[in-house]
Amino acid sequence: MNKLKKDDEVVVIAGKNKGLKSKVLKVLPSKSKVLVDKANTVKKHQKPSYSGAGGIIDMEKPIDISNVMVVCKYCKKPTRISIEEVKGKLVRKCKKCSEIIDK
C-alpha cells in the first residue's frame, strides 16, 4: 500500500518550495514521485498546434515522495504515516495522534 494518495494534503519539506501546503494531483509510484499543486513549477515554451495556441505556459513537475509529508486531518500537523490492519483492511494511521486517516 502506498502512503500517499491523490487529493491528500501535504507539506513540502525540502527544495525551493519548502513549507508549501498543497494537494497531491498525481502519484507516480514506479518513479517514487508525486505531482503537487503549485510546487516545482517550470515554464514550458510550447509551439502552436491545431489543439491550441502556443506560448509560455507554467506547469508542475514531479517531486520526490521523500520531500513531502502528509498533513493529518485531525491534528493538522505534518506527520509520518503507519500502515496497520483494521478489520481485515489496511489503513493509514497518523503517527502523532494515532487517528486513522482513511475512513
Secondary structure by P-SEA (a helix, b strand, c coil): cccccccbbbbbccccccccccccccccccccbbbbcccbbbbbbccccccccccbbbbbbbbbcccbbbbbcccccbbbbbbbbcccbbbbbbccccccccc
